[in-house]
Amino acid sequence: MILITGANGQLGHDFQRIFKERNLDFIATDYKELDITNIDTVREFVKDKNISLIINCAAYNNVDKAEEEKEMCYKLNATAPRDLALVAKEIEADYITYSTDFVFDGSKNTPYTEEDTPAPLSVYSEAKAEGERLVLEAYECSFVVRTSWVFGIANNNFNKQVINWSKSRDTLGIVDDQISVPTYSYDLALYSLKLLETKKYGLYHLSNSGVASKYDQAKYVLDSIGWKGTLNRAKSSDFVLPAKRAEYSKLDSSKLEVVIGEKIPTWESGIDRFLNEMREKGEL
């Protein structure tokens, strides 16, 4: 049996889809079904369920609000992932949880590898970096996967925001000085499962192939849907946000690709499939 936490988010949704396609038994939980910030609650929940894998998709993701909600951010992004690892250890289940490119400060200007030392710029990224460390210390049969700029059919994301803005505006300004890799949540789920099958535990980077600025990503989406407006380049300094962000945080996924023996698709391919999903659902 597989336990998914944070199952209603983009990644959790796609894990469920893949498990249904493969006829695998799983329990999908979100905060209403399971409070992962209470380790005793988690212990009670997993009892007698014969769980062999815990997938933690739950997280505190509001980067700017985290500056004022530090305690909640740390609880969900550091303490809870560690507690889930401890429970997984107690029941001898494999465990996977997710982190972010935000743990880096962008000073490197070449793709970040697993060997690079985190240098968080915000409360959110500090909590994520702490969560990574705690999990890897807590349980040797853990995977910690860093990813970047996730988008999927479930919930809101940058692609959906851009599409919504395009419906009511003739001109858009998108920053071109934040650079990383957009990652399709279906690919994140699929290649996570390929990694899990290897049993080669540890820290990995998993993003779609390629590199893009927010401007590049928006342009690709808008060109794909045939928007006729004007897209202008903007700078991060044009927008006053509480949390500081790295200008460059592209992750190098080659370690994972070597382990699974497969290349991860491009971010453009991910957006193409995401837009097809939106069309099939009548959302585009």
Residue frames as qw, qx, qy, qz and C-alpha x, y, z in Angstrom:
[[0.000, 0.887, 0.461, 0.000, 0.00, 0.00, 0.00],
 [0.409, 0.260, 0.007, 0.875, 1.20, 3.52, -0.87],
 [0.176, -0.794, -0.449, 0.371, 0.40, 6.56, 1.27],
 [0.327, 0.476, 0.185, 0.795, 0.27, 9.99, -0.41],
 [0.207, -0.683, -0.409, 0.569, 0.19, 13.12, 1.73],
 [0.066, 0.567, -0.145, -0.808, -0.74, 16.46, 0.19],
 [0.429, 0.198, 0.831, 0.294, -2.65, 14.46, -2.41],
 [0.319, 0.808, 0.476, -0.139, -4.85, 17.32, -3.64],
 [0.072, -0.780, 0.275, 0.558, -1.95, 19.37, -5.01],
 [0.566, 0.643, -0.369, -0.361, -0.46, 19.25, -8.50],
 [0.190, 0.443, -0.876, 0.009, 2.05, 16.49, -7.78],
 [0.390, 0.007, 0.822, -0.415, -0.30, 14.45, -5.58],
 [0.694, 0.458, 0.147, -0.536, -2.94, 14.58, -8.30],
 [0.582, 0.570, -0.523, -0.252, -0.54, 13.15, -10.88],
 [0.059, -0.288, 0.935, -0.199, 0.72, 10.40, -8.59],
 [0.581, 0.203, 0.617, -0.491, -2.92, 9.36, -8.12],
 [0.681, 0.556, -0.143, -0.455, -3.47, 9.37, -11.88],
 [0.363, 0.505, -0.779, -0.080, -0.44, 7.13, -12.51],
 [0.231, -0.138, 0.898, -0.349, -1.39, 4.73, -9.69],
 [0.679, 0.342, 0.378, -0.528, -4.92, 4.41, -11.08],
 [0.613, 0.582, -0.415, -0.336, -3.51, 3.71, -14.56],
 [0.318, 0.404, -0.851, 0.103, -1.31, 0.97, -13.06],
 [0.778, -0.379, -0.393, -0.312, -4.02, -0.43, -10.74],
 [0.441, 0.157, -0.645, 0.604, -1.83, 0.16, -7.69],
 [0.468, -0.708, -0.528, 0.029, -3.34, 0.40, -4.21],
 [0.305, 0.236, -0.246, 0.889, -2.90, 3.78, -2.55],
 [0.235, -0.756, -0.548, 0.270, -4.36, 5.99, 0.14],
 [0.267, 0.505, 0.120, 0.812, -4.64, 9.65, -0.85],
 [0.373, -0.707, -0.481, 0.359, -4.71, 12.09, 2.06],
 [0.194, 0.636, -0.023, 0.747, -4.71, 15.83, 2.42],
 [0.045, 0.266, -0.550, 0.790, -4.74, 17.91, 5.61],
 [0.663, -0.237, 0.015, -0.710, -8.44, 17.13, 6.20],
 [0.934, -0.055, -0.323, -0.142, -7.74, 13.40, 6.32],
 [0.857, -0.186, -0.215, 0.430, -4.31, 13.45, 7.97],
 [0.141, -0.977, 0.145, -0.069, -2.53, 16.10, 10.03],
 [0.846, 0.267, -0.259, 0.382, 1.13, 15.45, 9.18],
 [0.073, 0.681, -0.372, 0.627, 2.24, 18.04, 11.75],
 [0.663, -0.464, 0.403, -0.427, 1.28, 15.59, 14.51],
 [0.261, 0.406, -0.872, -0.087, 3.56, 12.53, 14.50],
 [0.310, 0.023, 0.868, -0.388, 1.29, 10.54, 16.84],
 [0.650, 0.465, 0.205, -0.565, -1.64, 11.10, 14.48],
 [0.519, 0.558, -0.569, -0.308, 0.49, 9.82, 11.59],
 [0.014, -0.273, 0.948, -0.161, 1.61, 6.77, 13.59],
 [0.496, 0.223, 0.680, -0.493, -2.00, 5.92, 14.39],
 [0.624, 0.552, -0.074, -0.548, -3.07, 6.45, 10.78],
 [0.448, 0.509, -0.700, -0.225, -0.51, 4.06, 9.27],
 [0.395, -0.253, 0.827, -0.310, -1.13, 1.32, 11.82],
 [0.572, 0.178, 0.793, -0.106, -2.17, -2.04, 10.27],
 [0.569, 0.713, 0.053, -0.405, -2.33, -0.57, 6.75],
 [0.830, 0.020, 0.424, 0.361, 0.75, -2.44, 5.45],
 [0.317, 0.940, -0.051, -0.115, 2.23, 0.72, 3.90],
 [0.853, -0.028, 0.201, 0.480, 5.44, 0.11, 1.92],
 [0.402, 0.262, 0.176, 0.859, 5.92, 3.64, 0.54],
 [0.075, -0.817, -0.393, 0.415, 5.15, 7.13, 1.84],
 [0.397, 0.411, 0.303, 0.763, 5.10, 9.96, -0.72],
 [0.178, -0.676, -0.384, 0.603, 5.05, 13.40, 0.87],
 [0.289, 0.503, 0.411, 0.703, 3.62, 15.97, -1.53],
 [0.272, -0.891, -0.361, 0.029, 2.46, 18.29, 1.27],
 [0.521, 0.039, -0.090, 0.848, 4.23, 21.61, 1.71],
 [0.028, -0.847, -0.258, 0.464, 3.87, 25.24, 2.66],
 [0.603, 0.300, 0.427, 0.604, 4.31, 26.94, -0.72],
 [0.085, 0.956, 0.230, 0.164, 3.42, 30.61, -0.19],
 [0.688, 0.167, -0.174, 0.684, 6.95, 31.98, -0.48],
 [0.050, 0.526, -0.077, 0.845, 6.07, 35.58, 0.42],
 [0.640, -0.601, -0.122, -0.464, 3.58, 34.83, 3.20],
 [0.869, -0.156, -0.363, 0.299, 6.16, 32.55, 4.83],
 [0.323, 0.417, -0.295, 0.797, 8.10, 35.67, 5.83],
 [0.369, -0.409, 0.261, -0.793, 5.38, 36.37, 8.39],
 [0.907, -0.205, 0.029, -0.366, 4.20, 32.78, 8.99],
 [0.226, 0.603, -0.758, 0.097, 7.61, 31.35, 9.83],
 [0.446, -0.229, 0.783, -0.368, 6.39, 28.84, 12.42],
 [0.815, 0.326, 0.327, -0.349, 3.79, 27.28, 10.11],
 [0.601, 0.682, -0.395, -0.135, 6.27, 27.21, 7.22],
 [0.033, 0.523, -0.830, 0.188, 8.89, 25.38, 9.32],
 [0.637, -0.049, 0.648, -0.416, 6.26, 22.99, 10.68],
 [0.832, 0.440, 0.213, -0.262, 5.16, 21.90, 7.19],
 [0.634, 0.713, -0.300, 0.019, 8.47, 22.14, 5.32],
 [0.195, 0.580, -0.727, 0.312, 10.97, 20.92, 7.93],
 [0.399, -0.253, 0.736, -0.485, 9.44, 19.20, 10.97],
 [0.828, 0.203, 0.266, -0.449, 6.62, 17.29, 9.25],
 [0.730, 0.513, -0.438, -0.110, 8.85, 15.83, 6.47],
 [0.120, 0.457, -0.817, 0.332, 11.26, 14.60, 9.17],
 [0.560, -0.101, 0.614, -0.548, 8.43, 13.12, 11.25],
 [0.868, 0.337, -0.034, -0.362, 7.09, 11.29, 8.18],
 [0.516, 0.535, -0.662, 0.091, 10.59, 9.91, 7.61],
 [0.187, -0.337, 0.793, -0.473, 10.69, 8.68, 11.21],
 [0.764, 0.110, 0.384, -0.506, 7.30, 6.97, 10.81],
 [0.781, 0.485, -0.339, -0.202, 8.45, 5.42, 7.52],
 [0.232, 0.501, -0.793, 0.257, 11.51, 4.08, 9.37],
 [0.472, -0.179, 0.674, -0.539, 9.33, 2.60, 12.12],
 [0.825, 0.269, 0.345, -0.358, 7.17, 0.70, 9.60],
 [0.509, -0.242, 0.682, 0.466, 10.12, -0.04, 7.25],
 [0.543, 0.735, 0.406, 0.005, 8.56, 1.79, 4.30],
 [0.491, 0.181, 0.217, 0.824, 10.45, 3.70, 1.61],
 [0.060, -0.827, -0.351, 0.434, 10.01, 7.46, 1.77],
 [0.424, 0.308, 0.303, 0.796, 10.17, 10.34, -0.70],
 [0.068, -0.846, -0.348, 0.398, 9.71, 14.05, -0.09],
 [0.511, 0.643, 0.274, 0.501, 10.24, 17.18, -2.17],
 [0.347, -0.631, -0.065, 0.691, 12.37, 20.29, -1.92],
 [0.366, 0.897, 0.240, -0.057, 13.12, 23.22, -4.18],
 [0.623, 0.430, 0.021, 0.653, 15.66, 25.11, -6.29],
 [0.177, -0.900, -0.039, -0.396, 14.96, 28.02, -3.92],
 [0.790, -0.558, -0.005, 0.254, 17.50, 26.57, -1.46],
 [0.660, 0.054, 0.160, 0.732, 20.20, 28.18, -3.64],
 [0.091, -0.755, -0.170, 0.627, 21.02, 31.89, -3.84],
 [0.605, 0.763, 0.228, 0.029, 21.73, 32.04, -7.58],
 [0.152, -0.878, 0.357, 0.281, 25.33, 33.20, -7.27],
 [0.675, -0.195, 0.645, 0.302, 26.72, 30.22, -9.21],
 [0.415, 0.650, -0.217, -0.598, 25.35, 30.99, -12.71],
 [0.375, 0.239, -0.843, -0.302, 25.81, 27.37, -13.83],
 [0.752, -0.298, -0.414, -0.417, 23.34, 24.52, -13.12],
 [0.410, -0.552, 0.567, -0.454, 23.24, 23.47, -9.47],
 [0.635, 0.087, -0.766, -0.049, 24.18, 19.89, -8.59],
 [0.775, -0.540, -0.313, -0.105, 23.50, 17.87, -5.46],
 [0.721, -0.063, -0.277, 0.632, 27.08, 18.64, -4.36],
 [0.109, 0.526, -0.021, 0.843, 26.42, 22.38, -4.10],
 [0.221, -0.265, -0.677, 0.650, 25.86, 23.86, -0.65],
 [0.061, -0.786, -0.573, -0.222, 22.44, 25.45, -0.08],
 [0.227, -0.084, -0.202, 0.949, 22.38, 29.19, 0.61],
 [0.006, 0.685, 0.724, 0.080, 18.71, 30.08, 1.29],
 [0.130, 0.262, 0.062, 0.954, 17.48, 33.64, 0.74],
 [0.490, -0.374, -0.125, -0.777, 14.07, 33.46, 2.46],
 [0.549, -0.242, 0.616, -0.511, 12.18, 31.82, 5.32],
 [0.907, 0.256, 0.040, -0.333, 10.56, 29.43, 2.83],
 [0.719, 0.511, -0.462, 0.095, 13.91, 28.31, 1.40],
 [0.071, -0.518, 0.718, -0.460, 15.52, 28.10, 4.86],
 [0.733, -0.111, 0.468, -0.481, 12.73, 25.79, 6.02],
 [0.900, 0.375, -0.130, -0.177, 13.06, 23.65, 2.89],
 [0.443, 0.588, -0.626, 0.257, 16.83, 23.33, 3.33],
 [0.342, -0.385, 0.686, -0.515, 16.33, 22.37, 6.99],
 [0.875, 0.086, 0.222, -0.422, 13.74, 19.77, 5.95],
 [0.760, 0.490, -0.427, -0.009, 16.19, 18.17, 3.52],
 [0.171, 0.527, -0.724, 0.411, 18.85, 17.87, 6.20],
 [0.548, -0.239, 0.564, -0.570, 16.50, 16.50, 8.85],
 [0.918, 0.204, 0.020, -0.341, 15.03, 13.86, 6.53],
 [0.701, 0.494, -0.503, 0.111, 18.39, 12.59, 5.28],
 [0.006, -0.454, 0.733, -0.507, 19.64, 12.37, 8.88],
 [0.661, -0.159, 0.402, -0.613, 16.47, 10.68, 10.13],
 [0.858, 0.143, 0.462, -0.175, 16.16, 7.73, 7.73],
 [0.271, -0.426, 0.687, 0.523, 18.57, 6.10, 5.32],
 [0.308, 0.322, 0.836, 0.321, 15.78, 4.76, 3.04],
 [0.177, 0.805, 0.322, -0.467, 14.69, 8.28, 2.06],
 [0.461, 0.385, 0.387, 0.699, 14.68, 10.15, -1.22],
 [0.019, -0.757, -0.208, 0.619, 14.80, 13.95, -1.12],
 [0.494, 0.421, 0.528, 0.548, 14.01, 15.39, -4.55],
 [0.034, -0.562, -0.051, 0.825, 14.60, 19.03, -5.39],
 [0.399, 0.533, 0.637, 0.387, 12.53, 20.40, -8.25],
 [0.123, -0.276, 0.019, 0.953, 11.67, 23.78, -9.78],
 [0.321, 0.231, -0.165, -0.904, 8.75, 25.87, -11.04],
 [0.182, 0.179, 0.967, 0.021, 6.17, 23.08, -10.89],
 [0.482, 0.179, -0.077, -0.854, 3.01, 23.29, -13.00],
 [0.050, 0.122, 0.986, 0.105, 0.18, 20.81, -13.50],
 [0.260, -0.426, -0.611, -0.614, -3.51, 20.49, -14.19],
 [0.498, -0.649, -0.564, 0.113, -4.49, 20.54, -10.49],
 [0.389, -0.732, -0.205, 0.521, -4.52, 23.84, -8.58],
 [0.270, 0.960, -0.010, -0.070, -3.09, 27.17, -9.66],
 [0.735, -0.226, 0.252, 0.588, 0.35, 27.79, -11.15],
 [0.126, -0.530, 0.240, 0.804, 2.29, 30.30, -13.23],
 [0.088, 0.108, 0.772, 0.621, 1.06, 28.90, -16.57],
 [0.059, -0.659, -0.747, -0.059, -2.57, 29.21, -15.50],
 [0.162, -0.735, -0.209, 0.624, -1.95, 32.74, -14.18],
 [0.137, -0.298, 0.473, 0.818, -0.44, 33.81, -17.50],
 [0.006, 0.347, 0.822, 0.452, -3.41, 32.34, -19.39],
 [0.128, -0.755, -0.604, 0.219, -5.88, 34.12, -17.09],
 [0.171, -0.625, 0.037, 0.760, -4.02, 37.43, -17.45],
 [0.149, -0.070, 0.642, 0.749, -4.05, 37.06, -21.24],
 [0.048, 0.571, 0.803, 0.165, -7.86, 36.89, -21.28],
 [0.101, -0.902, -0.391, 0.152, -8.27, 40.40, -19.93],
 [0.252, -0.796, 0.208, 0.510, -5.07, 42.23, -20.92],
 [0.706, 0.706, -0.012, 0.053, -3.50, 43.30, -24.21],
 [0.351, 0.703, -0.498, 0.367, -0.11, 43.93, -22.62],
 [0.871, -0.479, -0.090, 0.051, 1.82, 41.84, -20.09],
 [0.174, 0.784, -0.538, 0.258, 5.16, 42.39, -18.37],
 [0.965, -0.255, -0.065, 0.011, 7.01, 39.28, -17.19],
 [0.351, -0.811, 0.446, 0.145, 10.43, 39.14, -15.51],
 [0.837, 0.476, -0.266, 0.051, 13.34, 37.89, -17.59],
 [0.180, 0.645, -0.629, 0.395, 15.91, 37.87, -14.77],
 [0.664, -0.289, 0.603, -0.335, 14.60, 34.84, -12.86],
 [0.594, 0.432, -0.613, -0.291, 16.00, 31.75, -14.57],
 [0.501, -0.245, 0.797, -0.232, 15.42, 28.07, -13.80],
 [0.164, 0.015, -0.883, -0.440, 13.39, 25.22, -15.35],
 [0.686, -0.069, 0.072, -0.721, 9.59, 24.85, -15.51],
 [0.010, 0.151, -0.988, 0.044, 8.67, 21.30, -14.44],
 [0.636, -0.151, -0.415, -0.633, 5.51, 19.43, -15.42],
 [0.541, -0.380, 0.570, -0.488, 4.06, 17.71, -12.34],
 [0.965, 0.144, 0.035, -0.219, 3.18, 14.57, -14.33],
 [0.680, 0.517, -0.449, 0.264, 6.85, 14.18, -15.33],
 [0.137, -0.577, 0.597, -0.541, 7.90, 14.87, -11.74],
 [0.805, -0.189, 0.382, -0.413, 5.65, 12.05, -10.53],
 [0.935, 0.328, -0.108, -0.079, 6.59, 9.63, -13.32],
 [0.567, 0.554, -0.493, 0.358, 10.37, 10.05, -13.00],
 [0.382, -0.532, 0.550, -0.518, 10.13, 9.99, -9.20],
 [0.929, -0.062, 0.231, -0.282, 8.60, 6.51, -9.52],
 [0.823, 0.461, -0.287, 0.169, 11.41, 5.41, -11.83],
 [0.124, 0.633, -0.572, 0.507, 13.87, 6.69, -9.21],
 [0.673, -0.383, 0.407, -0.484, 12.03, 4.91, -6.38],
 [0.980, 0.144, -0.058, -0.126, 12.34, 1.62, -8.24],
 [0.572, 0.572, -0.495, 0.317, 16.15, 1.87, -8.15],
 [0.771, -0.584, -0.222, 0.121, 16.26, 1.90, -4.31],
 [0.597, 0.184, -0.153, 0.766, 19.29, 4.21, -4.63],
 [0.287, -0.854, -0.415, 0.129, 18.34, 6.52, -1.79],
 [0.479, -0.240, -0.023, 0.844, 19.57, 10.05, -1.24],
 [0.114, 0.728, 0.130, -0.663, 19.34, 13.58, -2.60],
 [0.466, 0.269, 0.646, 0.542, 18.41, 14.19, -6.24],
 [0.195, 0.429, -0.050, -0.881, 17.50, 17.00, -8.62],
 [0.311, 0.361, 0.847, 0.237, 14.52, 16.39, -10.90],
 [0.286, 0.641, 0.108, -0.704, 13.34, 19.08, -13.32],
 [0.758, 0.595, 0.267, 0.017, 12.42, 19.03, -16.98],
 [0.676, -0.012, 0.260, 0.690, 15.33, 19.48, -19.40],
 [0.275, 0.691, 0.264, 0.614, 16.36, 22.89, -20.68],
 [0.299, -0.332, -0.344, 0.826, 16.47, 26.33, -19.11],
 [0.031, 0.685, 0.498, 0.530, 14.08, 29.28, -19.15],
 [0.000, 0.040, -0.337, 0.941, 13.31, 32.65, -17.65],
 [0.277, 0.486, 0.673, -0.484, 9.80, 33.45, -16.46],
 [0.349, 0.596, -0.174, -0.702, 9.55, 35.57, -19.62],
 [0.190, 0.269, -0.859, -0.392, 10.54, 32.59, -21.81],
 [0.096, 0.234, 0.949, -0.188, 7.97, 30.40, -20.09],
 [0.319, 0.590, 0.403, -0.622, 5.19, 32.97, -20.46],
 [0.301, 0.532, -0.436, -0.661, 6.08, 33.58, -24.12],
 [0.085, 0.091, -0.963, -0.241, 5.94, 29.87, -24.89],
 [0.176, 0.426, 0.818, -0.343, 2.52, 29.54, -23.24],
 [0.296, 0.656, 0.170, -0.673, 1.11, 32.67, -24.92],
 [0.234, 0.425, -0.650, -0.585, 2.46, 31.71, -28.37],
 [0.015, 0.051, 0.996, 0.068, 0.99, 28.22, -27.92],
 [0.185, 0.565, 0.734, -0.328, -2.51, 29.56, -27.21],
 [0.315, 0.525, 0.503, 0.610, -2.34, 32.18, -29.98],
 [0.195, -0.806, -0.325, 0.455, -2.46, 35.31, -27.84],
 [0.479, 0.662, 0.256, 0.516, -2.26, 38.47, -29.96],
 [0.283, -0.956, -0.061, 0.036, -1.18, 40.92, -27.26],
 [0.392, 0.736, -0.406, 0.372, 2.21, 42.42, -26.44],
 [0.856, -0.439, -0.172, 0.213, 4.59, 40.70, -24.01],
 [0.156, 0.875, -0.311, 0.336, 7.18, 42.99, -22.45],
 [0.697, 0.043, -0.544, 0.465, 10.31, 42.11, -20.50],
 [0.407, -0.846, 0.032, -0.343, 10.33, 43.20, -16.86],
 [0.384, 0.396, -0.684, 0.478, 12.83, 42.99, -13.99],
 [0.544, -0.409, -0.696, 0.229, 12.41, 41.52, -10.53],
 [0.249, -0.186, -0.315, 0.897, 13.20, 44.95, -9.10],
 [0.251, -0.264, -0.347, -0.864, 10.00, 46.25, -10.75],
 [0.686, -0.456, -0.451, -0.344, 7.98, 44.23, -8.23],
 [0.142, -0.518, 0.601, -0.592, 8.23, 44.67, -4.47],
 [0.837, -0.204, -0.467, -0.201, 7.90, 41.22, -2.84],
 [0.606, -0.722, 0.258, -0.210, 8.58, 40.27, 0.81],
 [0.868, -0.251, 0.382, 0.192, 10.74, 37.21, 0.00],
 [0.071, 0.723, -0.544, -0.420, 14.00, 37.46, -1.89],
 [0.929, 0.270, 0.244, -0.068, 14.42, 35.15, -4.90],
 [0.545, -0.336, 0.538, 0.549, 17.50, 33.86, -6.68],
 [0.413, 0.639, -0.246, -0.600, 18.03, 35.17, -10.19],
 [0.589, 0.382, -0.672, -0.236, 19.46, 31.84, -11.34],
 [0.557, -0.317, 0.673, -0.370, 18.52, 28.47, -9.87],
 [0.794, 0.293, -0.406, -0.345, 18.55, 25.92, -12.68],
 [0.730, -0.381, 0.553, -0.126, 18.98, 22.39, -11.35],
 [0.328, 0.460, -0.782, -0.264, 21.20, 19.78, -12.99],
 [0.865, -0.100, 0.235, -0.432, 19.24, 16.51, -13.15],
 [0.582, 0.494, -0.634, -0.126, 22.03, 14.40, -14.66],
 [0.146, -0.301, 0.874, -0.352, 22.64, 12.36, -11.47],
 [0.658, 0.186, 0.533, -0.499, 19.04, 11.11, -11.57],
 [0.719, 0.541, -0.214, -0.380, 19.14, 10.55, -15.34],
 [0.291, 0.484, -0.824, 0.037, 22.22, 8.33, -14.95],
 [0.322, -0.123, 0.831, -0.437, 20.59, 6.34, -12.12],
 [0.682, 0.351, 0.473, -0.433, 17.35, 5.69, -14.06],
 [0.435, -0.046, 0.726, 0.530, 19.08, 5.42, -17.44],
 [0.247, 0.692, 0.628, 0.259, 16.72, 7.86, -19.09],
 [0.177, 0.117, 0.039, 0.976, 16.60, 11.51, -20.21],
 [0.108, 0.592, 0.603, -0.524, 13.88, 13.74, -18.73],
 [0.361, 0.665, 0.516, 0.403, 11.72, 15.50, -21.39],
 [0.234, 0.231, -0.002, 0.944, 12.06, 19.22, -22.12],
 [0.092, 0.392, 0.514, -0.757, 10.01, 21.86, -20.32],
 [0.359, 0.234, -0.322, -0.844, 8.46, 22.84, -23.67],
 [0.403, -0.088, -0.871, -0.268, 7.20, 19.26, -24.08],
 [0.146, -0.321, -0.785, 0.510, 5.76, 19.47, -20.57],
 [0.226, 0.364, 0.167, -0.888, 3.89, 22.69, -21.36],
 [0.392, 0.102, -0.635, -0.658, 2.56, 21.18, -24.62],
 [0.374, -0.224, -0.900, -0.020, 1.09, 18.23, -22.71],
 [0.051, -0.356, -0.578, 0.733, -0.21, 20.48, -19.93],
 [0.312, 0.272, -0.118, -0.903, -2.04, 22.67, -22.46],
 [0.427, -0.036, -0.790, -0.438, -3.50, 19.56, -24.11],
 [0.231, -0.312, -0.848, 0.361, -4.80, 18.52, -20.68],
 [0.122, 0.365, 0.296, -0.874, -6.42, 21.92, -20.26],
 [0.396, 0.158, -0.465, -0.776, -8.06, 21.63, -23.69],
 [0.380, -0.144, -0.903, -0.140, -9.36, 18.14, -22.92],
 [0.173, -0.417, -0.724, 0.522, -10.90, 19.46, -19.71],
 [0.084, 0.787, 0.489, 0.367, -12.44, 22.42, -21.54],
 [0.413, -0.767, -0.167, 0.461, -10.35, 24.89, -19.53],
 [0.287, -0.406, 0.367, 0.786, -8.69, 26.42, -22.58]]
